[in-house]
Amino acid sequence: MAENACSTRCVQTVADLPAGGAAGLAVESETLRLALRDPFRIARDEPDQEATTVIVTGSDGQSEGLGEAFPVAYYGETVGTIAAVLPALVAAVDDLGPIPSEADAARSWLARTAAAAEALIGHNDAAKCGLDICLHDLVARRVGLPLHALLELPAEIPPTDFSLGLDEPEVVAERARKAARFPALKVKLGGRKDVQTLEAVRAVYGGPLRVDANTGWEAEEGARLLPELVRLGVELIEQPFPAHDHGRLGWLQERSRLPIVADESAVTALDLDALVGVVAGVNVKLTKCGGIGPALRMIARARELGFKVMLGCMEETSVGIAAAAALGSQADWIDLDGNLLLAEDPFEGLRLDEGCRWVLPGVPGLGVRRRN
């Protein structure tokens, strides 16, 4: 498969999976390589100039659906692994019987598809996510309900923050100034100038700040920064230390009046029990945990264990963001800005209101479509 990148949009079919099972699913996936509005860097990576994502389209002959699988090498997934796994996932869910047209039966069918995917293969959650979102969109269109209504969730959700990648303090501050309409900013840290960066942002922005070190701090550094973060109006700290270093995470949380939110440490619901008493919150991302159904179960388990919940994303298009936004009523913090980081989103239909809340659709399904 060719890996040619392009500056704005590049489409390539990587799988064409003909219908054959009881559900009659025909599924196709394609790779999009999309330029970012600004270079985006986190503590463990070089700056990204583009986002590579996989769009999944499916049909059962009556209804169609869109999904998105965003591969992250850190979690062991690439465009190639998605292409390899997707046919088997489709075959597994295609044998579960025709897709119902009544909402209660459709919700039950969707739950069985997620269980079938999990039983088939471990991990590969981005691939599972792409198919899961596609099936939810397809089913919601079939039953004539917006996705959040199919899920029996409220349409009112918290506002999203806006993320600022690692860069020189003056560069980050200029991006903060341009994003001043957002009610909170998420600032990537983990460099040599974390305090200077936050001070530069604070000089141009008066709202709450959320910081994300993406595993990039050392223990002493984190402790030293705590009073500075409080002084500068930071409201939470996301993933300061490596994913499996629960000891240091708990050590810092004990010393911090700010909640620490696990991201890389909280991939799926299976990770949550080990984080009890370690951190105060978890970041749930559809592409990490396997899609809409797994995300709802992860959120429910997080609540049972007493965690606060952030709903997050990668640099996804409006397809992935719309899917996550449908769950927004279940979260304390919303970090769903991936499509806003793109130079051009190839999908339309999702919009922010004046308070930077995603407006959930009044039409069946995700409510997004390809631009002409």
C-alpha positions as CSV (number, residue, x, y, z in Angstrom):
1,M,0.0,0.0,0.0
2,A,1.4,3.4,-1.0
3,E,2.2,5.8,1.8
4,N,2.3,9.0,-0.2
5,A,1.3,12.0,1.9
6,C,-0.3,15.2,0.6
7,S,-0.6,18.7,2.0
8,T,-4.4,18.8,2.4
9,R,-6.2,15.6,1.7
10,C,-5.2,12.2,0.3
11,V,-7.8,9.3,-0.2
12,Q,-6.9,5.7,-0.7
13,T,-9.1,2.6,-0.5
14,V,-7.5,0.0,1.7
15,A,-10.2,-2.5,2.0
16,D,-13.4,-3.4,0.1
17,L,-15.4,-6.0,2.1
18,P,-18.4,-7.4,0.2
19,A,-21.6,-8.2,2.0
20,G,-22.2,-11.9,2.8
21,G,-23.4,-12.4,6.3
22,A,-26.9,-12.2,7.9
23,A,-26.6,-8.4,8.4
24,G,-25.6,-7.9,4.7
25,L,-22.8,-5.4,5.5
26,A,-20.6,-4.0,2.8
27,V,-17.8,-2.0,4.3
28,E,-15.0,0.1,2.8
29,S,-12.2,2.0,4.5
30,E,-10.0,4.7,3.2
31,T,-6.9,6.5,4.5
32,L,-7.0,10.3,4.8
33,R,-3.8,12.3,5.3
34,L,-4.8,15.8,6.4
35,A,-2.6,18.8,7.0
36,L,-2.8,20.4,10.4
37,R,-3.5,24.1,10.9
38,D,-0.4,24.5,13.0
39,P,2.4,22.0,13.8
40,F,1.3,20.0,16.8
41,R,3.8,18.5,19.2
42,I,3.4,16.6,22.5
43,A,6.2,15.7,25.0
44,R,7.0,12.3,23.5
45,D,6.8,13.1,19.8
46,E,8.3,15.3,17.1
47,P,5.9,17.9,15.8
48,D,3.1,16.5,13.6
49,Q,2.5,18.3,10.3
50,E,-0.5,16.1,9.3
51,A,-3.0,13.7,10.8
52,T,-3.4,10.3,9.3
53,T,-6.8,8.7,9.9
54,V,-9.0,6.0,8.5
55,I,-12.6,6.6,7.5
56,V,-14.9,3.6,7.5
57,T,-18.1,3.5,5.4
58,G,-20.7,0.8,5.6
59,S,-24.0,-0.1,4.2
60,D,-26.5,-2.9,4.6
61,G,-28.4,-2.1,1.4
62,Q,-30.9,0.1,3.2
63,S,-28.9,2.5,5.4
64,E,-25.3,3.8,5.4
65,G,-22.9,4.8,8.1
66,L,-19.6,6.6,8.7
67,G,-17.0,5.8,11.2
68,E,-13.4,6.8,12.0
69,A,-10.4,4.8,13.2
70,F,-7.4,7.0,14.2
71,P,-4.3,4.8,14.5
72,V,-1.7,5.8,17.2
73,A,1.6,3.9,17.1
74,Y,2.0,4.4,20.8
75,Y,-1.0,2.1,21.3
76,G,0.3,-0.4,18.7
77,E,-1.8,0.6,15.7
78,T,-1.1,1.8,12.2
79,V,-3.0,2.2,9.0
80,G,-1.7,-1.3,8.1
81,T,-3.0,-3.0,11.2
82,I,-6.4,-1.5,10.8
83,A,-6.6,-2.7,7.2
84,A,-5.5,-6.2,8.3
85,V,-8.0,-6.5,11.2
86,L,-11.1,-4.8,9.8
87,P,-12.2,-7.6,7.4
88,A,-12.3,-10.1,10.3
89,L,-14.2,-7.6,12.5
90,V,-16.8,-7.1,9.8
91,A,-17.2,-10.8,9.3
92,A,-17.7,-11.3,13.1
93,V,-20.5,-8.7,13.4
94,D,-22.1,-9.6,10.0
95,D,-23.1,-12.9,11.4
96,L,-25.3,-11.4,14.2
97,G,-28.5,-11.2,12.2
98,P,-30.2,-8.4,10.3
99,I,-30.0,-4.9,11.7
100,P,-33.3,-4.1,13.6
101,S,-35.4,-1.1,12.7
102,E,-36.7,-0.6,16.3
103,A,-34.6,1.3,18.8
104,D,-34.5,-1.1,21.7
105,A,-33.7,-4.1,19.5
106,A,-31.1,-1.9,17.6
107,R,-29.3,-1.0,20.9
108,S,-29.2,-4.7,21.8
109,W,-27.8,-5.5,18.4
110,L,-25.1,-2.9,18.7
111,A,-24.1,-4.2,22.1
112,R,-23.7,-7.7,20.6
113,T,-21.5,-6.3,17.8
114,A,-19.1,-4.8,20.4
115,A,-19.0,-8.1,22.3
116,A,-18.3,-10.0,19.1
117,A,-15.4,-7.7,18.1
118,E,-13.9,-8.0,21.6
119,A,-14.2,-11.8,21.6
120,L,-12.6,-12.0,18.2
121,I,-9.3,-10.2,18.9
122,G,-7.7,-8.3,21.8
123,H,-6.5,-4.7,21.5
124,N,-6.8,-3.2,18.0
125,D,-9.2,-0.7,19.5
126,A,-8.9,1.9,16.8
127,A,-10.0,-0.6,14.2
128,K,-12.9,-1.6,16.5
129,C,-13.7,2.0,17.0
130,G,-14.0,2.7,13.3
131,L,-16.4,-0.1,12.7
132,D,-18.3,0.6,15.9
133,I,-18.9,4.3,15.0
134,C,-19.9,3.3,11.5
135,L,-22.5,0.8,12.8
136,H,-23.9,3.3,15.3
137,D,-24.3,5.9,12.6
138,L,-25.9,3.3,10.3
139,V,-28.3,2.0,13.0
140,A,-29.3,5.5,14.1
141,R,-30.1,6.5,10.5
142,R,-32.1,3.2,10.2
143,V,-34.3,3.9,13.2
144,G,-34.5,7.6,12.4
145,L,-32.9,9.0,15.5
146,P,-29.9,11.3,16.2
147,L,-27.1,9.3,17.7
148,H,-27.5,10.8,21.2
149,A,-31.2,10.0,21.1
150,L,-30.6,6.4,20.1
151,L,-28.2,6.2,23.1
152,E,-30.9,7.8,25.3
153,L,-28.5,10.6,26.3
154,P,-29.2,14.4,26.7
155,A,-28.3,16.8,23.9
156,E,-26.9,19.3,26.4
157,I,-23.1,18.9,26.8
158,P,-20.3,20.9,28.4
159,P,-18.2,23.2,26.2
160,T,-15.0,21.9,24.6
161,D,-11.6,23.3,25.4
162,F,-8.9,24.0,22.7
163,S,-5.5,22.4,22.7
164,L,-2.2,24.1,22.2
165,G,0.9,22.0,21.2
166,L,4.4,22.3,22.6
167,D,6.4,25.2,21.1
168,E,8.3,28.3,22.1
169,P,6.4,30.3,24.8
170,E,5.7,33.2,22.5
171,V,4.3,30.9,19.8
172,V,2.0,29.1,22.2
173,A,0.8,32.5,23.6
174,E,-0.1,33.7,20.1
175,R,-2.1,30.6,19.5
176,A,-3.8,31.1,22.9
177,R,-4.7,34.7,21.9
178,K,-6.3,33.4,18.7
179,A,-8.3,30.8,20.7
180,A,-9.4,33.2,23.4
181,R,-13.1,32.5,22.8
182,F,-12.8,29.0,24.2
183,P,-13.8,28.8,27.9
184,A,-10.7,26.7,28.7
185,L,-7.4,26.0,27.0
186,K,-5.4,22.7,27.2
187,V,-1.7,23.4,27.1
188,K,0.8,20.7,26.2
189,L,3.8,20.7,28.5
190,G,6.8,18.5,29.1
191,G,9.5,20.8,27.7
192,R,12.2,22.9,29.2
193,K,10.0,26.1,29.4
194,D,6.8,24.9,31.0
195,V,6.4,27.7,33.5
196,Q,7.4,30.3,30.9
197,T,4.9,28.9,28.5
198,L,2.1,29.1,31.0
199,E,3.0,32.6,32.0
200,A,3.0,33.7,28.4
201,V,-0.4,32.1,27.9
202,R,-1.8,33.7,31.0
203,A,-0.7,37.1,29.8
204,V,-3.1,36.9,26.9
205,Y,-5.8,34.5,28.3
206,G,-7.8,34.8,31.5
207,G,-9.8,31.5,31.5
208,P,-9.0,28.1,33.1
209,L,-6.0,26.2,31.9
210,R,-5.6,22.5,31.7
211,V,-2.1,21.0,31.3
212,D,-1.1,17.8,29.7
213,A,2.5,16.5,30.0
214,N,1.9,13.3,28.0
215,T,4.2,11.3,30.3
216,G,7.0,13.9,30.0
217,W,7.7,14.9,33.6
218,E,10.1,13.6,36.2
219,A,8.7,13.2,39.7
220,E,10.7,16.0,41.3
221,E,9.8,18.3,38.4
222,G,6.1,17.6,38.9
223,A,6.3,18.4,42.6
224,R,8.3,21.5,42.0
225,L,5.7,22.8,39.4
226,L,2.6,22.2,41.6
227,P,2.6,25.7,43.3
228,E,3.3,27.4,40.0
229,L,0.4,25.6,38.4
230,V,-1.9,26.7,41.1
231,R,-0.6,30.3,40.9
232,L,-1.3,30.4,37.2
233,G,-4.9,29.1,37.3
234,V,-4.4,25.5,36.1
235,E,-7.5,23.3,36.9
236,L,-6.1,19.9,36.2
237,I,-2.9,17.9,35.3
238,E,-3.1,15.2,32.7
239,Q,-0.8,12.2,32.6
240,P,2.5,13.7,34.0
241,F,4.4,10.4,34.2
242,P,4.7,7.2,32.2
243,A,1.6,5.0,31.8
244,H,2.5,2.2,34.1
245,D,4.2,4.3,36.8
246,H,1.2,4.3,39.1
247,G,3.5,4.8,42.1
248,R,4.6,8.2,41.0
249,L,1.2,9.2,39.8
250,G,-0.3,8.4,43.2
251,W,2.7,10.2,44.9
252,L,2.0,13.4,43.0
253,Q,-1.8,13.2,43.4
254,E,-1.3,13.0,47.2
255,R,0.7,16.3,47.0
256,S,-1.6,18.0,44.6
257,R,-4.7,20.0,45.2
258,L,-5.3,19.8,41.5
259,P,-6.9,16.6,40.0
260,I,-4.5,14.4,38.0
261,V,-6.2,12.8,35.0
262,A,-4.9,9.6,33.5
263,D,-4.8,9.3,29.7
264,E,-2.1,6.9,28.6
265,S,-2.7,5.0,31.8
266,A,-6.4,4.6,31.1
267,V,-6.8,3.0,27.7
268,T,-9.8,0.8,28.3
269,A,-12.2,0.0,31.2
270,L,-9.9,-2.8,32.2
271,D,-7.3,-0.3,33.4
272,L,-9.6,1.6,35.8
273,D,-9.5,-0.6,38.9
274,A,-5.7,-0.3,39.2
275,L,-6.0,3.5,39.2
276,V,-8.3,3.7,42.2
277,G,-6.5,5.8,44.8
278,V,-3.9,6.8,42.2
279,V,-5.5,9.6,40.2
280,A,-8.7,11.7,40.4
281,G,-9.9,11.4,36.8
282,V,-9.6,9.5,33.6
283,N,-9.6,10.6,29.9
284,V,-11.9,8.4,27.8
285,K,-11.2,8.4,24.1
286,L,-13.3,6.4,21.6
287,T,-10.3,5.4,19.5
288,K,-8.4,4.2,22.6
289,C,-11.1,2.0,24.0
290,G,-12.9,0.6,20.9
291,G,-15.8,3.0,20.1
292,I,-19.0,4.3,21.4
293,G,-20.3,1.2,23.2
294,P,-17.0,0.6,25.0
295,A,-16.6,4.3,25.9
296,L,-20.0,4.3,27.6
297,R,-19.1,1.2,29.6
298,M,-15.8,2.8,30.5
299,I,-17.5,6.0,31.7
300,A,-20.0,4.0,33.7
301,R,-17.2,2.0,35.4
302,A,-15.2,5.2,36.0
303,R,-18.3,6.7,37.8
304,E,-18.7,3.5,39.9
305,L,-15.1,3.9,41.0
306,G,-15.4,7.6,41.8
307,F,-13.4,9.1,39.0
308,K,-14.1,12.3,37.2
309,V,-14.3,11.9,33.4
310,M,-12.7,13.8,30.6
311,L,-13.9,13.0,27.1
312,G,-11.0,13.4,24.7
313,C,-9.9,12.8,21.1
314,M,-7.0,12.6,18.7
315,E,-6.7,14.9,15.6
316,E,-9.8,13.4,14.2
317,T,-12.3,14.7,11.6
318,S,-15.8,15.7,12.4
319,V,-16.8,12.0,12.1
320,G,-14.9,11.0,15.2
321,I,-15.6,14.2,17.1
322,A,-19.4,14.0,16.4
323,A,-19.4,10.4,17.7
324,A,-17.6,11.4,20.9
325,A,-19.8,14.6,21.3
326,A,-22.9,12.4,21.5
327,L,-21.6,11.1,24.8
328,G,-20.7,14.6,26.1
329,S,-23.4,14.7,28.7
330,Q,-21.7,12.0,30.6
331,A,-18.4,13.9,31.0
332,D,-17.1,16.5,33.4
333,W,-14.6,18.0,30.9
334,I,-14.8,18.0,27.1
335,D,-11.6,18.0,25.1
336,L,-13.1,17.5,21.6
337,D,-11.2,19.8,19.3
338,G,-9.4,17.4,16.9
339,N,-11.2,18.6,13.8
340,L,-10.5,22.2,14.7
341,L,-6.7,21.4,14.5
342,L,-7.0,20.4,10.9
343,A,-6.3,22.9,8.1
344,E,-9.4,21.5,6.3
345,D,-12.0,19.1,7.6
346,P,-13.3,16.9,4.8
347,F,-16.7,16.5,6.6
348,E,-19.3,19.1,7.5
349,G,-22.5,19.3,9.6
350,L,-21.0,19.6,13.1
351,R,-20.8,23.1,14.5
352,L,-20.0,24.9,17.7
353,D,-22.4,27.3,19.4
354,E,-21.4,30.6,20.9
355,G,-20.4,29.0,24.1
356,C,-18.1,26.5,22.3
357,R,-20.5,23.6,22.8
358,W,-20.9,21.1,20.0
359,V,-24.4,21.3,18.8
360,L,-25.7,17.7,18.6
361,P,-27.7,17.0,15.4
362,G,-31.4,17.1,15.0
363,V,-31.2,14.6,12.0
364,P,-30.7,10.9,12.2
365,G,-27.2,9.5,12.9
366,L,-24.0,11.4,13.5
367,G,-25.3,14.4,11.5
368,V,-22.1,14.8,9.4
369,R,-21.5,14.3,5.7
370,R,-18.6,14.6,3.2
371,R,-18.1,18.1,1.8
372,N,-18.8,18.4,-1.9
